[in-house]
Amino acid sequence: MDLGGYLKETRLELKQVNWPTRSQTVNFTILVIGFSFLVAALLGAFDFIFVSLLELAI
């Protein structure tokens, strides 16, 4: 397949994609950022607990 045919097929495929709306994109972005902060806080808490336990053991 040549480059022109590849680009033509790619354009046809992209027309079939169901793109999210701006509102959905903003909501999903906020959800991902919130979840990332939650996971970071959880990992930070576990780190604090394990370091404290290690200090007690030593």
Buried (B, 14 or more C-beta within 10 A) or exposed (E): EEEEEEEEEEEEEEEEEEEEEEEEEEEEEEEEEEEEEEEEEEEEEEEEEEEEEEEEEE
